[in-house]
Amino acid sequence: MKFSVVALVLATAGSGVYGLEKRIVGGSAVSSSAFSFVTNIVIDGDSSTSVCTGALISPTVVITSAYCVADPISNKALAPNRIAVGQGKISSILGTAGSKVELTKVLAAGYAIPQAVNVHPGYNSIAYSDNVAVLVLEKPLVNATSANVGAKIIKKPSTTTNAAYTAVGWGATSNDGASYPNQLQQTTLAVGSKSVCSEIWAPYTNLTNSLCLAPIKSSSNVCSGDGLLVKVATDQSVGLAGILNLVATEDDVPAVKCTEEGAVDFFTTFSNYVAWLTQITPLKESDFVSTASFSYDSADIGDDDQSSSESESDSDSASEESSLDDVDSESSDASRSFKLAAPLVAIASVAFGALF
C-alpha cells in the first residue's frame, strides 16, 4: 500500500494530543549528560498526556517536530499553555504512558510553558511535509547550563547508504507504551538506499528535506516521533541531523509494532530550515549551525549482531553508491522487506477500515 492511496486517512493523525505515544522500542540507556541538550516536551491532551523529544539549540530555543505541538486536524500550533518543556526523567510524575496527568504537576518539577510555539507554515499532516516546529522559552530552563545547549545542526548530513546515526529520546520504551524510561534511550539507525525508500514512500523520491533510515537491529527502533537524529563529530561535539517524521513499511499500514520486520524511518532534516529559524528566532546561522567535521561509520541494516567500522567523510557521501543498492537489485524480495508503518495514524486507519 502506498501513501498516495491512504493520504486522506492521515488527516486525523500526527499529534500526541490524542495520546498516540512516542517511544524508542528496544533501545539502550545512555547518560543524559552525553546528550544534555535533549528536552522532554509534555503535551496536555484531551484525554491523555503524551511526551515527545526536542533539542535545545540555544538556552531558550527548542527544535522539535510539528506533529508534536500542532493540532492534528488544523495543523496549527497548540496553545502554549498545553505544552511544558523540561529535561530529565519524569517517569515518576507521568506514570503509565497514555494516562492523563495535570500539567501543573509537570511544571512543579521544573518544566516551563513556552512563550511561543512556531509550527512551520508548510506543515501538512496528510502529506508529512515540513514536519518541524520551534518552541521559544521566556527564560532558560531551571536546570540548563551552557553545557546543555552545545548541539548544533549538521549543515550537510550524510545520505550515503549504510551511514550510521544515533536516535535518542525520552518516550515510552515498549510497543504497548506501558511506561516511560528512567534514563534517556538511544538506538542506532543506518541510511537506507534511495530506491528502496522511494518504493516504500513514493514522495521520498523528490524530497530534499528528508532522510530515510532503518534500524540495524530489528528488535530496536524509534516509534511515533520519539527519534531525535544525532551524530557525534570528530571534535566530540554533537550535531543534530533531524527529527522523526514517520515510520513505514511497504504493505502494513500501520505496523502492529515499530519493530516489525522491514520498518523504515523517515526523518525531517533540520539543515533545510536554517533560513526559517533565523526568521522566527533572534538567532544567527552561526549560533546554531555546526562547523565541525563528521565521519560516518558504515552499519549493516537489519543485522542484529554485526556492524562495520568502515568510515567515510561527508565529502564522499554525494558520490558514493551503497552496497545495499546492489543487494536490492539482486533480490527484489529483500528490498520489499522494508515495509510501511505509521503508528501516528491508528485512529484514521480504523475509520477507513484499513494508516515518526
N, C-alpha and C positions, 0 to 999 in steps of 0.2 A: 504494500500500500504506500503510495506516495503522498506527500503533504499537499500537493495540488488537489487531491481528491478530498482531503479532510480539512481543508483550510477553514471552512465555515464553522466546524465544530470547535475550533480553538477559541472562539470569541469569548467564552466564559472562563478561560483558563489563564494561568500565569501569575497568580499572586498568592502570597501567604494569607491574604485576607480571609480566604475560605478554609484555612487550616491545612493546605497541601504542604506537607512538611519537607524541610530541607535537610539533607544528610550526606555524610560520606560513609558509605557502607563498606565494612571490612577493611578500613584503613588502620593506620597505626598512630599511636600518640606521639606528639612532638612537643618539645619545650616551647611554651608561649614566648619565651624570651628570644627564640630564634626568629620568630615572626611577630614581633611585638607591635607591629603596625596593624595587625588584623583586628577588626572590630566585630562585635555581635550587633545585629540590628534586630530588635524585637518589634513585631507588628501586632497591634491590638486589633484582632479581627472581630467579626460579628459574633461568632460563636466559639472561637478558639484563639489562642496566641501562638504565633509561629516565629521562627528565627531564621535569618539569613546572614550572609557574611559580607563584609565590606573591608576597605583598606584606607587607612589614613595616608593621604599624600601631602598633608600639611597638618599642623596642630588642630585646625578647625575645618578641614575639608575631607569628606569621606566619599570614595567612589564605590559604587555597587551596581547591581542590575536594576533595570527599570521595573521588572515584574515583582521585585521585592517591595517596592514602595509606590506602585501605581495601582489604581483601581482596575480590576480585570475586565471590566466592561467598557469604561470610558477611556482607558489608558492614560488618564490624568493622574497627577500626583496626589497621594493621600494627604490628608491634613497633617501637619507636623505633630499635633497632639495625639496622633495614633501611632507614633514611632518613637522608640527610645534607642539610643546608641551608647554602647559601652564596650568594655574589654573584660576578658577573663571569663571563667566558668560561671554560669548562673543556673546550673542544674538543680541546686537546692531550692531555688526560687520557682523555676518553671515546672519542675517535677516531670510528669509524664508528657511527652510530646503530644501536641494536639489539644491539650486541656486549656481551659480559659483561666488566665491569670490577670489580675488587675495591674495595669501599667504602673500604678503608684508603688507597688512592691518592687518593681524593677528600678524605678527612679530612686527609691530608698537605698538601693545597692550601689549607687554612684553613677547610674546611667543618666543620659541627658536627652531632652527633646530637642530636635534640630530647629534651628532658626528658619531654615528654608529647605524645601525639597524640590529639586530640579530634575524632572524626567525629560530625557531627550525628546524634542518635538517630533522626531521621526519615528518614535517608538510605536510599534503596532504588534499587539499580542497575537494576532492571527498570522501575520507574516513573519513573526520573530525578527523584526527589523529594529535596528538601533536600540538594542536592549541594554541601555546604560543609564545611570542616574547619579546625581551628586547630592549629598547632604551637606549643608553648611551649618556648623555649630556656632553658637554665640560665643563660647569660650572653650579652651581646651578641656578635654575630659579630666576628671579629678585625678586619675592615676596616670595621665600621659606625661611623658618626658620627651626630650629631644630624641631619645633613642627609639621612641615609638613611631616616629614619622620619617624613618630612613628609607622607606620604599619609594622608588620612582618608576615611572612607566618605561618599559623597553621600547625604544623607538622603532626597531625592526625585529620583531620576534622571528625565530627560525620557523620556516614552513617545510623544511626538509623531512621527508617521511622517516619515521622512527626516532626523530629528535625527541629527547626526554624532557618533560616538565614535571613540576610538583603541583598538586592541587591541595589546598588547605581549607579547613572550615570548622565551624563550631556546631553545626546542625546535628540532628539525631543520627545514630550510628547503626541502625538496622532498617531493613526494608519495611517493617511494620511501625517504625518510628516510635518505639517504646520509651526511649529516654534520651536525654542529652548527655554528652560526654563530660567528664571531669577535666579532660585535657584536650587541647587543640588536636584535631585529627589531620592526617596527611595521607595521600596516595600518589603513586607515580603513573603518569599517562605518557603516551607517545603519539606523535603526529601520524595520522593515517594518510593513505595515498589519496590524491585528488580524485582519481577515477572512482574509487570505491565510495568515498564520502559523497560524491556527487550522485552516485547511483542511489544512495540511501535517501539523500535530501537534495532534490534537483536544484533548488536555488543556490546551493553552495558553489555551483559551477562558476557563477558570475560574481560572487561576493568578494569584496576586498577587506571587509571588516570582520571576518570570521576565521576561526581556526578549528579544524577537526582533529580530535584526538581520540585514542582508545586506551582502555586500561591494559597494563602489561600483565596484570593478574586478573583472571576472570572473576575472582572472588572479591575484588575490591574496586569500587568505582564511586564517582561523585553521583549525586542524585538531586533532582529538583532544585538546582540552583545553588547548592552549597559549595561550589567549587571556585575558589579564587586561584587563578593560574599564576604561578610564580617561577622564577629561576634565579639561582644564586650566581652572581657574576664572579669573574676571576679575582676581583678585589674583595670578595666576600660580602659585598652589598647585595641586597635582594631587589630584583626587578619584577615589576608587575606586567604580566602579559595580557591577562583578560579575566573575564567572569563568565561562568557557565550560562549559556543561552538555552540549550535544550539537549536532552538525551534521546537517542533514536536507534531503532533497529529497522531493518528493511520491511518486515511484514508482521510485526507485532506492535500495534499501536493502541494504547501504551503497553509497555512491557509490564509483566506482573511484578518484576523487581528490577532494579537498576543494575544488578549484577547478572542479568540474563546474558546468555552467550551471544556474542556479536554486538553488544551495546557500543554505540559510538557517541561521543560528546562533542557538541559544537559550542565553541566559546566566542563571545564578542571580544574582539581585540581592542584594548584601550588606545593603542597608538593612532587609531583613526579618529580619535575625538580630542586631540590636543588643542586644536583651534577652538572648539566649542568650550572646552574647560577654561581657556583664557578669557572667554567672553562672559561666562557666568560666575566666575570667581575672581578674586583680586590677584590670583597667581600669574606669574610669567612662566613661559615654557621652561625656562632654565630651572624653575623651582621644583618641577615635578617630572621632568623627563631625564632619564639616566644617560650618562655619557660613558658608562662603564662598558667593558668588553665581556661578552657572554660566549661560553664554549658549551656545546651541546653533546652530551653522550648519546649514543645510539642504543635504543631499547627494543627488545623483541615484543611486539604486541601479542597479547594473549598467552604468553609463556609464563607460567607460574613459578618457574624455577630458574630461568636464565635471563640475564641481561648483559648486553655488550658494553664494553668500556671504550669503544671507539669514540673519538672526539672530533667534532667538526666546528669550524668557525662560522659566524653569521655571513661572512663574505662569500662562502661557498654555497650557502643554502639555496640561493636562487637558481643555480645552475645544475645542482646535483639531482639525479633521479633516484628514487628509493628502491631498495631491494624488494619491498612489498609490491611494487608495480609489476615486477617480473613474476612474482608468485601469483598475483591476481590474474595475469594474462594466461597462466598455465592452468589455473583452476578457478573457473567461474563459481563453482560451488563454495570454494573457500571464501571468495570475496563476498558472496551473499550471506555469509555468516554474520556480517556486520548488519544488524537489523535496526529498525527504527522504533525508539520508545520515548515517549514524553509524558512522564508521570504528572506534569503540570496540568494535563487536560483530562483527568479522570472524570470530572463532573460532566464535561461535554460529551465524552465518549459514551457514557451511559445514556445521555439524552438522545443520541443518534443510534443507539443500539450497537454501536460498534465494538486516539486521540482525539529540559538545566530542563 
